[in-house]
Amino acid sequence: MKSKVQEVAKLAYECVMQVKDKDFASKYLSYARKLPSMITHNGLLVTVAFAKAKKEQAWETLLEHIESFLRKEGIKKDKKDLIEFLSDCEVQEYRLITKRVLGFSNWLKRIAEGEIKDEGKGN
């Protein structure tokens, strides 16, 4: 039996491995590094709206990974757009979701930093 932390870390690892060899991997790394602080400072809903507006593969992939996490956790079961889903949440539920996604985004950041070559720093 695995702990919740192990399950979240495993999903984050799987997500990062999907993009590790893609041409947008370095952008994904950059955005994954920013994601936790963006959620903390701006809120989850604003961060999701910002990412969607960018229309870049790296941001779109990060949003897909967040949705995948929410589905795996049994939090998001419908086919609603992520912005619509978050907008429809009650305050308590939204706070819980934000906390959970923040934890997942920290795992994405950590694993991406370890697995994706940072072209700007010569890892």
OpenMM code with the backbone's topology and positions (N, CA, C; nanometers):
from openmm import Vec3, app, unit

residues = "MET LYS SER LYS VAL GLN GLU VAL ALA LYS LEU ALA TYR GLU CYS VAL MET GLN VAL LYS ASP LYS ASP PHE ALA SER LYS TYR LEU SER TYR ALA ARG LYS LEU PRO SER MET ILE THR HIS ASN GLY LEU LEU VAL THR VAL ALA PHE ALA LYS ALA LYS LYS GLU GLN ALA TRP GLU THR LEU LEU GLU HIS ILE GLU SER PHE LEU ARG LYS GLU GLY ILE LYS LYS ASP LYS LYS ASP LEU ILE GLU PHE LEU SER ASP CYS GLU VAL GLN GLU TYR ARG LEU ILE THR LYS ARG VAL LEU GLY PHE SER ASN TRP LEU LYS ARG ILE ALA GLU GLY GLU ILE LYS ASP GLU GLY LYS GLY ASN".split()
positions = [
    Vec3(0.0843, -0.1184, 0.0000),
    Vec3(0.0000, 0.0000, 0.0000),
    Vec3(0.0890, 0.1249, 0.0000),
    Vec3(0.0524, 0.2207, -0.0850),
    Vec3(0.1311, 0.3425, -0.0962),
    Vec3(0.0625, 0.4562, -0.0230),
    Vec3(0.1448, 0.5480, 0.0260),
    Vec3(0.0896, 0.6662, 0.0918),
    Vec3(0.0381, 0.7643, -0.0135),
    Vec3(-0.0415, 0.8600, 0.0294),
    Vec3(-0.0948, 0.9629, -0.0593),
    Vec3(0.0195, 1.0424, -0.1229),
    Vec3(0.1210, 1.0721, -0.0432),
    Vec3(0.2359, 1.1475, -0.0934),
    Vec3(0.3057, 1.0694, -0.2046),
    Vec3(0.3221, 0.9387, -0.1856),
    Vec3(0.3861, 0.8563, -0.2879),
    Vec3(0.3044, 0.8552, -0.4171),
    Vec3(0.1721, 0.8484, -0.4041),
    Vec3(0.0854, 0.8472, -0.5224),
    Vec3(0.0943, 0.9791, -0.5979),
    Vec3(0.0946, 1.0902, -0.5254),
    Vec3(0.1048, 1.2223, -0.5885),
    Vec3(0.2408, 1.2374, -0.6557),
    Vec3(0.3460, 1.1964, -0.5883),
    Vec3(0.4812, 1.2047, -0.6445),
    Vec3(0.4924, 1.1185, -0.7703),
    Vec3(0.4331, 1.0011, -0.7681),
    Vec3(0.4378, 0.9115, -0.8843),
    Vec3(0.3661, 0.9731, -1.0033),
    Vec3(0.2499, 1.0310, -0.9809),
    Vec3(0.1770, 1.0956, -1.0904),
    Vec3(0.2579, 1.2128, -1.1456),
    Vec3(0.3167, 1.2926, -1.0583),
    Vec3(0.3994, 1.4052, -1.1032),
    Vec3(0.5176, 1.3548, -1.1858),
    Vec3(0.5792, 1.2466, -1.1406),
    Vec3(0.6913, 1.1872, -1.2146),
    Vec3(0.6462, 1.1435, -1.3540),
    Vec3(0.5316, 1.0758, -1.3611),
    Vec3(0.4788, 1.0295, -1.4896),
    Vec3(0.4505, 1.1477, -1.5821),
    Vec3(0.3956, 1.2546, -1.5266),
    Vec3(0.3662, 1.3742, -1.6057),
    Vec3(0.4939, 1.4359, -1.6619),
    Vec3(0.5943, 1.4497, -1.5782),
    Vec3(0.7209, 1.5089, -1.6225),
    Vec3(0.7868, 1.4206, -1.7272),
    Vec3(0.7805, 1.2903, -1.7094),
    Vec3(0.8436, 1.1996, -1.8047),
    Vec3(0.7768, 1.2065, -1.9420),
    Vec3(0.6489, 1.2433, -1.9455),
    Vec3(0.5788, 1.2591, -2.0732),
    Vec3(0.6394, 1.3728, -2.1561),
    Vec3(0.6928, 1.4735, -2.0911),
    Vec3(0.7437, 1.5912, -2.1632),
    Vec3(0.8957, 1.5997, -2.1663),
    Vec3(0.9632, 1.5140, -2.0954),
    Vec3(1.1080, 1.5226, -2.0797),
    Vec3(1.1834, 1.5366, -2.2123),
    Vec3(1.1428, 1.4648, -2.3133),
    Vec3(1.2145, 1.4660, -2.4406),
    Vec3(1.1431, 1.5466, -2.5494),
    Vec3(1.0440, 1.6234, -2.5105),
    Vec3(0.9707, 1.7056, -2.6078),
    Vec3(1.0461, 1.8355, -2.6325),
    Vec3(1.0156, 1.9000, -2.7438),
    Vec3(1.0855, 2.0234, -2.7781),
    Vec3(1.0507, 2.1396, -2.6852),
    Vec3(0.9413, 2.1284, -2.6124),
    Vec3(0.9019, 2.2356, -2.5201),
    Vec3(0.9371, 2.2040, -2.3745),
    Vec3(1.0210, 2.1042, -2.3523),
    Vec3(1.0553, 2.0597, -2.2163),
    Vec3(1.1186, 2.1710, -2.1326),
    Vec3(1.2072, 2.2515, -2.1918),
    Vec3(1.2717, 2.3567, -2.1129),
    Vec3(1.1710, 2.4642, -2.0721),
    Vec3(1.0731, 2.4928, -2.1582),
    Vec3(0.9672, 2.5871, -2.1201),
    Vec3(0.8802, 2.5267, -2.0108),
    Vec3(0.8510, 2.3979, -2.0240),
    Vec3(0.7727, 2.3287, -1.9214),
    Vec3(0.8435, 2.3406, -1.7868),
    Vec3(0.9733, 2.3172, -1.7857),
    Vec3(1.0528, 2.3304, -1.6635),
    Vec3(1.0407, 2.4714, -1.6066),
    Vec3(1.0571, 2.5696, -1.6909),
    Vec3(1.0480, 2.7088, -1.6471),
    Vec3(0.9112, 2.7385, -1.5860),
    Vec3(0.8044, 2.6932, -1.6520),
    Vec3(0.6690, 2.7196, -1.6033),
    Vec3(0.6371, 2.6374, -1.4786),
    Vec3(0.6885, 2.5152, -1.4727),
    Vec3(0.6676, 2.4322, -1.3535),
    Vec3(0.7340, 2.4962, -1.2317),
    Vec3(0.8474, 2.5622, -1.2536),
    Vec3(0.9146, 2.6325, -1.1445),
    Vec3(0.8307, 2.7496, -1.0934),
    Vec3(0.7595, 2.8161, -1.1834),
    Vec3(0.6798, 2.9333, -1.1478),
    Vec3(0.5431, 2.8969, -1.0898),
    Vec3(0.4920, 2.7811, -1.1267),
    Vec3(0.3546, 2.7442, -1.0945),
    Vec3(0.3188, 2.7532, -0.9456),
    Vec3(0.3965, 2.6957, -0.8542),
    Vec3(0.3570, 2.7039, -0.7129),
    Vec3(0.3451, 2.8476, -0.6609),
    Vec3(0.4398, 2.9334, -0.6968),
    Vec3(0.4319, 3.0715, -0.6475),
    Vec3(0.3182, 3.1469, -0.7148),
    Vec3(0.2895, 3.1165, -0.8392),
    Vec3(0.1766, 3.1805, -0.9068),
    Vec3(0.0454, 3.1442, -0.8372),
    Vec3(0.0303, 3.0166, -0.8025),
    Vec3(-0.0909, 2.9721, -0.7326),
    Vec3(-0.0997, 3.0403, -0.5967),
    Vec3(0.0108, 3.0463, -0.5256),
    Vec3(0.0134, 3.1072, -0.3926),
    Vec3(-0.0205, 3.2564, -0.3980),
    Vec3(0.0391, 3.3274, -0.4919),
    Vec3(0.0229, 3.4731, -0.4976),
    Vec3(-0.1039, 3.5195, -0.5680),
    Vec3(-0.1472, 3.4451, -0.6708),
    Vec3(-0.2603, 3.4900, -0.7519),
    Vec3(-0.3871, 3.4086, -0.7317),
    Vec3(-0.3733, 3.2882, -0.6790),
    Vec3(-0.4863, 3.1982, -0.6666),
    Vec3(-0.4878, 3.0999, -0.7827),
    Vec3(-0.5511, 2.9868, -0.7609),
    Vec3(-0.5543, 2.8806, -0.8610),
    Vec3(-0.6331, 2.9227, -0.9847),
    Vec3(-0.7480, 2.9817, -0.9647),
    Vec3(-0.8331, 3.0189, -1.0774),
    Vec3(-0.7646, 3.1205, -1.1689),
    Vec3(-0.7037, 3.2217, -1.1121),
    Vec3(-0.6334, 3.3230, -1.1914),
    Vec3(-0.5150, 3.2604, -1.2647),
    Vec3(-0.4437, 3.1714, -1.1980),
    Vec3(-0.3292, 3.1043, -1.2593),
    Vec3(-0.3734, 3.0190, -1.3774),
    Vec3(-0.4827, 2.9461, -1.3615),
    Vec3(-0.5346, 2.8629, -1.4704),
    Vec3(-0.5769, 2.9515, -1.5878),
    Vec3(-0.6461, 3.0608, -1.5592),
    Vec3(-0.6892, 3.1521, -1.6656),
    Vec3(-0.5682, 3.2110, -1.7388),
    Vec3(-0.4654, 3.2490, -1.6649),
    Vec3(-0.3424, 3.3020, -1.7242),
    Vec3(-0.2792, 3.1983, -1.8169),
    Vec3(-0.2667, 3.0760, -1.7675),
    Vec3(-0.2032, 2.9685, -1.8452),
    Vec3(-0.2819, 2.9399, -1.9732),
    Vec3(-0.4136, 2.9376, -1.9625),
    Vec3(-0.4962, 2.9133, -2.0816),
    Vec3(-0.4801, 3.0247, -2.1839),
    Vec3(-0.4686, 3.1468, -2.1371),
    Vec3(-0.4568, 3.2613, -2.2274),
    Vec3(-0.3264, 3.2591, -2.3062),
    Vec3(-0.2237, 3.1966, -2.2520),
    Vec3(-0.0930, 3.1929, -2.3169),
    Vec3(-0.0928, 3.1089, -2.4443),
    Vec3(-0.1779, 3.0077, -2.4517),
    Vec3(-0.1890, 2.9215, -2.5704),
    Vec3(-0.0527, 2.8669, -2.6161),
    Vec3(0.0259, 2.8228, -2.5197),
    Vec3(0.1556, 2.7595, -2.5478),
    Vec3(0.1478, 2.6130, -2.5069),
    Vec3(0.2192, 2.5295, -2.5779),
    Vec3(0.2165, 2.3861, -2.5506),
    Vec3(0.2575, 2.3538, -2.4071),
    Vec3(0.3587, 2.4210, -2.3566),
    Vec3(0.4059, 2.3920, -2.2205),
    Vec3(0.2980, 2.4243, -2.1175),
    Vec3(0.2322, 2.5398, -2.1314),
    Vec3(0.1246, 2.5753, -2.0376),
    Vec3(0.0060, 2.4800, -2.0537),
    Vec3(-0.0300, 2.4490, -2.1783),
    Vec3(-0.1418, 2.3578, -2.2020),
    Vec3(-0.1150, 2.2216, -2.1393),
    Vec3(0.0074, 2.1762, -2.1491),
    Vec3(0.0447, 2.0477, -2.0909),
    Vec3(0.0383, 2.0532, -1.9387),
    Vec3(0.0850, 2.1613, -1.8798),
    Vec3(0.0742, 2.1767, -1.7339),
    Vec3(-0.0726, 2.1734, -1.6898),
    Vec3(-0.1592, 2.2400, -1.7640),
    Vec3(-0.3021, 2.2376, -1.7308),
    Vec3(-0.3596, 2.0969, -1.7446),
    Vec3(-0.3179, 2.0249, -1.8482),
    Vec3(-0.3612, 1.8855, -1.8646),
    Vec3(-0.3164, 1.8021, -1.7450),
    Vec3(-0.1954, 1.8275, -1.6980),
    Vec3(-0.1437, 1.7526, -1.5832),
    Vec3(-0.2220, 1.7853, -1.4560),
    Vec3(-0.2597, 1.9108, -1.4391),
    Vec3(-0.3413, 1.9488, -1.3234),
    Vec3(-0.4777, 1.8794, -1.3312),
    Vec3(-0.5375, 1.8790, -1.4493),
    Vec3(-0.6670, 1.8113, -1.4656),
    Vec3(-0.6541, 1.6624, -1.4399),
    Vec3(-0.5477, 1.6041, -1.4889),
    Vec3(-0.5230, 1.4613, -1.4662),
    Vec3(-0.5137, 1.4324, -1.3163),
    Vec3(-0.4429, 1.5182, -1.2441),
    Vec3(-0.4312, 1.5039, -1.0995),
    Vec3(-0.5689, 1.5125, -1.0331),
    Vec3(-0.6472, 1.6133, -1.0709),
    Vec3(-0.7800, 1.6313, -1.0104),
    Vec3(-0.8713, 1.5123, -1.0391),
    Vec3(-0.8597, 1.4562, -1.1588),
    Vec3(-0.9405, 1.3380, -1.1916),
    Vec3(-0.8942, 1.2156, -1.1105),
    Vec3(-0.7640, 1.1973, -1.1045),
    Vec3(-0.7098, 1.0814, -1.0316),
    Vec3(-0.7459, 1.0882, -0.8834),
    Vec3(-0.7513, 1.2090, -0.8296),
    Vec3(-0.7870, 1.2273, -0.6895),
    Vec3(-0.9383, 1.2187, -0.6666),
    Vec3(-1.0145, 1.2082, -0.7744),
    Vec3(-1.1595, 1.2004, -0.7626),
    Vec3(-1.2246, 1.3348, -0.7332),
    Vec3(-1.1514, 1.4422, -0.7562),
    Vec3(-1.2023, 1.5764, -0.7287),
    Vec3(-1.2834, 1.6286, -0.8470),
    Vec3(-1.2334, 1.6068, -0.9664),
    Vec3(-1.3017, 1.6543, -1.0873),
    Vec3(-1.3484, 1.5330, -1.1659),
    Vec3(-1.4786, 1.5144, -1.1693),
    Vec3(-1.5337, 1.3967, -1.2359),
    Vec3(-1.6068, 1.4298, -1.3648),
    Vec3(-1.6343, 1.5576, -1.3880),
    Vec3(-1.7110, 1.5951, -1.5065),
    Vec3(-1.6192, 1.6405, -1.6198),
    Vec3(-1.6796, 1.6745, -1.7300),
    Vec3(-1.6043, 1.7174, -1.8482),
    Vec3(-1.5991, 1.8697, -1.8599),
    Vec3(-1.6393, 1.9402, -1.7560),
    Vec3(-1.6369, 2.0867, -1.7585),
    Vec3(-1.4955, 2.1369, -1.7823),
    Vec3(-1.4895, 2.2535, -1.8442),
    Vec3(-1.3629, 2.3246, -1.8574),
    Vec3(-1.3098, 2.3524, -1.7164),
    Vec3(-1.1789, 2.3532, -1.7009),
    Vec3(-1.1187, 2.3716, -1.5688),
    Vec3(-1.1585, 2.5056, -1.5058),
    Vec3(-1.1644, 2.6102, -1.5857),
    Vec3(-1.2051, 2.7409, -1.5320),
    Vec3(-1.3501, 2.7349, -1.4842),
    Vec3(-1.4369, 2.6755, -1.5637),
    Vec3(-1.5775, 2.6628, -1.5243),
    Vec3(-1.5905, 2.5778, -1.3979),
    Vec3(-1.5172, 2.4682, -1.3923),
    Vec3(-1.5200, 2.3801, -1.2758),
    Vec3(-1.4790, 2.4559, -1.1491),
    Vec3(-1.3683, 2.5276, -1.1554),
    Vec3(-1.3198, 2.6017, -1.0380),
    Vec3(-1.4132, 2.7159, -1.0013),
    Vec3(-1.4729, 2.7791, -1.1006),
    Vec3(-1.5663, 2.8895, -1.0754),
    Vec3(-1.6934, 2.8428, -1.0065),
    Vec3(-1.7319, 2.7186, -1.0309),
    Vec3(-1.8550, 2.6637, -0.9731),
    Vec3(-1.8366, 2.6096, -0.8309),
    Vec3(-1.7131, 2.5998, -0.7848),
    Vec3(-1.6855, 2.5440, -0.6520),
    Vec3(-1.7293, 2.6392, -0.5403),
    Vec3(-1.7702, 2.5798, -0.4295),
    Vec3(-1.7935, 2.6578, -0.3081),
    Vec3(-1.6574, 2.6982, -0.2507),
    Vec3(-1.6561, 2.7992, -0.1676),
    Vec3(-1.5307, 2.8543, -0.1150),
    Vec3(-1.4457, 2.7479, -0.0452),
    Vec3(-1.5061, 2.6698, 0.0420),
    Vec3(-1.4300, 2.5667, 0.1156),
    Vec3(-1.3694, 2.4637, 0.0194),
    Vec3(-1.4497, 2.4221, -0.0784),
    Vec3(-1.4021, 2.3238, -0.1758),
    Vec3(-1.2890, 2.3829, -0.2598),
    Vec3(-1.3045, 2.5087, -0.3006),
    Vec3(-1.2019, 2.5763, -0.3797),
    Vec3(-1.0704, 2.5846, -0.3022),
    Vec3(-1.0779, 2.6176, -0.1758),
    Vec3(-0.9563, 2.6247, -0.0923),
    Vec3(-0.8874, 2.4888, -0.0826),
    Vec3(-0.9663, 2.3833, -0.0638),
    Vec3(-0.9102, 2.2483, -0.0553),
    Vec3(-0.8449, 2.2092, -0.1876),
    Vec3(-0.9133, 2.2369, -0.2970),
    Vec3(-0.8581, 2.2049, -0.4292),
    Vec3(-0.7289, 2.2820, -0.4519),
    Vec3(-0.7283, 2.4083, -0.4167),
    Vec3(-0.6076, 2.4904, -0.4324),
    Vec3(-0.4920, 2.4315, -0.3530),
    Vec3(-0.5194, 2.3923, -0.2308),
    Vec3(-0.4149, 2.3328, -0.1457),
    Vec3(-0.3610, 2.2041, -0.2078),
    Vec3(-0.4505, 2.1209, -0.2586),
    Vec3(-0.4083, 1.9938, -0.3186),
    Vec3(-0.3281, 2.0169, -0.4470),
    Vec3(-0.3760, 2.1089, -0.5313),
    Vec3(-0.3049, 2.1382, -0.6566),
    Vec3(-0.1698, 2.2027, -0.6267),
    Vec3(-0.1631, 2.2839, -0.5245),
    Vec3(-0.0359, 2.3437, -0.4850),
    Vec3(0.0647, 2.2353, -0.4458),
    Vec3(0.0202, 2.1375, -0.3692),
    Vec3(0.1079, 2.0257, -0.3337),
    Vec3(0.1556, 1.9503, -0.4566),
    Vec3(0.0634, 1.9239, -0.5488),
    Vec3(0.0986, 1.8548, -0.6736),
    Vec3(0.1952, 1.9390, -0.7560),
    Vec3(0.1710, 2.0695, -0.7639),
    Vec3(0.2585, 2.1567, -0.8435),
    Vec3(0.3994, 2.1630, -0.7847),
    Vec3(0.4103, 2.1520, -0.6529),
    Vec3(0.5442, 2.1463, -0.5912),
    Vec3(0.6171, 2.0193, -0.6324),
    Vec3(0.5451, 1.9085, -0.6423),
    Vec3(0.6061, 1.7845, -0.6903),
    Vec3(0.6467, 1.7968, -0.8363),
    Vec3(0.5599, 1.8563, -0.9193),
    Vec3(0.5961, 1.8773, -1.0600),
    Vec3(0.7246, 1.9581, -1.0697),
    Vec3(0.7331, 2.0635, -0.9915),
    Vec3(0.8515, 2.1497, -0.9917),
    Vec3(0.9763, 2.0710, -0.9529),
    Vec3(0.9692, 1.9996, -0.8421),
    Vec3(1.0865, 1.9245, -0.7936),
    Vec3(1.1339, 1.8213, -0.8951),
    Vec3(1.0380, 1.7463, -0.9485),
    Vec3(1.0744, 1.6386, -1.0407),
    Vec3(1.1225, 1.6950, -1.1733),
    Vec3(1.0573, 1.7992, -1.2213),
    Vec3(1.1021, 1.8618, -1.3465),
    Vec3(1.2442, 1.9146, -1.3315),
    Vec3(1.2748, 1.9741, -1.2167),
    Vec3(1.4108, 2.0244, -1.1946),
    Vec3(1.5137, 1.9117, -1.1966),
    Vec3(1.4735, 1.7949, -1.1528),
    Vec3(1.5675, 1.6823, -1.1518),
    Vec3(1.5761, 1.6049, -1.2830),
    Vec3(1.4707, 1.6121, -1.3637),
    Vec3(1.4639, 1.5283, -1.4825),
    Vec3(1.4820, 1.6024, -1.6156),
    Vec3(1.4515, 1.7309, -1.6185),
    Vec3(1.4586, 1.8047, -1.7444),
    Vec3(1.5837, 1.8912, -1.7453),
    Vec3(1.6582, 1.8822, -1.8526),
    Vec3(1.7801, 1.9615, -1.8657),
    Vec3(1.7437, 2.1081, -1.8769),
    Vec3(1.8054, 2.1877, -1.7943),
    Vec3(1.7846, 2.3324, -1.7955),
    Vec3(1.8837, 2.3924, -1.8933),
    Vec3(1.8350, 2.4283, -2.0103),
    Vec3(1.9233, 2.4784, -2.1148),
    Vec3(1.9913, 2.6093, -2.0765),
    Vec3(1.9265, 2.6853, -1.9892),
    Vec3(1.9843, 2.8130, -1.9470),
    Vec3(2.0970, 2.7978, -1.8470),
    Vec3(2.1031, 2.6831, -1.7776),
    Vec3(2.2035, 2.6667, -1.6716),
    Vec3(2.3003, 2.5523, -1.6982),
    Vec3(2.2837, 2.4830, -1.8091),
    Vec3(2.3773, 2.3785, -1.8455),
    Vec3(2.3777, 2.2574, -1.7560),
    Vec3(2.2609, 2.2163, -1.7018),
    Vec3(2.2525, 2.0955, -1.6178),
    Vec3(2.2960, 1.9748, -1.6926),
] * unit.nanometer
topology = app.Topology()
chain = topology.addChain("A")
for resn in residues:
    res = topology.addResidue(resn, chain)
    for name in ("N", "CA", "C"):
        topology.addAtom(name, app.Element.getBySymbol(name[0]), res)
